[in-house]
Amino acid sequence: MTTVSSPLAGRAIGLAAVPDPVFSGAMVGPGTAIDPVREPSEAVSPVDGVIVSLHPHAFVVVDESGHGVLTHLGIDTVQLNGEGFELLVGKGDTVARGQSVVRWDPAAVEAAGKSPICPVVALEATAEALSELREDGEVKAGEALFLWS
């Protein structure tokens, strides 16, 4: 059982509320989403594991059981070409849950015309594999978002 924790402080809103059909339709995988607090912050790793994919706007951490968790910082933020994002780790690095991965500013993303909503997705999972899914309420970085069996 993997506990996936929130990479950010904000409000859990669930994937269905994400303004992107790929995420809201769970095409990438099941999970939830965070509407982040609008202040400069650091997105942290949701699990202990290895960074297998790293972009300014998104990263994937794979834990020891092989579960890959995608954290996507905002919607259509790839179009910002890394502007306003600072990578704090490298691809292939081993990270601990709660370790800072990317520094960013959700308010700046919003000012650039993009949604700062952050999907947190269990890659290659079924919805049935997730439990205790947080889809509402305030969350702090590091608090549990869901369990993955």
ABEGO torsion letter per residue (X at the ends): XBBBBBABBEBBAEAAABBBAAAAAGAAEBEBBBBBBBBBBBBBBABBEBBABBBAABBBBBBAAGBBBBBBBEBGAAAAGGBGBBBABBBGBBBBBGBBABBBBAAAAAAAGBBABBBBBBBGBBAAABBGBBABEBBBBGBBABBBX
